[in-house]
Amino acid sequence: MGLFDSLKSLFAPQAAGDPNALWLYVKCKRCGAPLAVRVDLRNELSADYESGGYILTKEMMDSKCFTLMRAELRFDAQRKITEQKMDKGEFITREEYETMTNDE
């Protein structure tokens, strides 16, 4: 493994390992660029006092057309996703993300 491969593995999305991390896989509606974004479930969620759960608003930008996408996720008290919405993008599965990035 070369130096470049070592550095690349440091920044590559990891599927498991950190129970406090949630990976969001999204695709830009404008150019179709895939994006993986890490969410820290301990620090990035805000309390939703009405529901007793949590809410996350995450803005992210792809590196192809630089469209700013906005995701809003709602969680229950155990930090499990109950609702998700996306503006200017769409949620994809990890498998779809890997297929799209392996083709590049």
Secondary structure, DSSP 8 states (H G I E B T S, - for coil): --HHHHHHHHHS--SSS-TTEEEEEEEETTT--EEEEEEETTTS-EEETTTTEEEEEEEEE-SSS--EEEEEEEE-TTS-EEEEEEESEEE--HHHHHHHHHT-
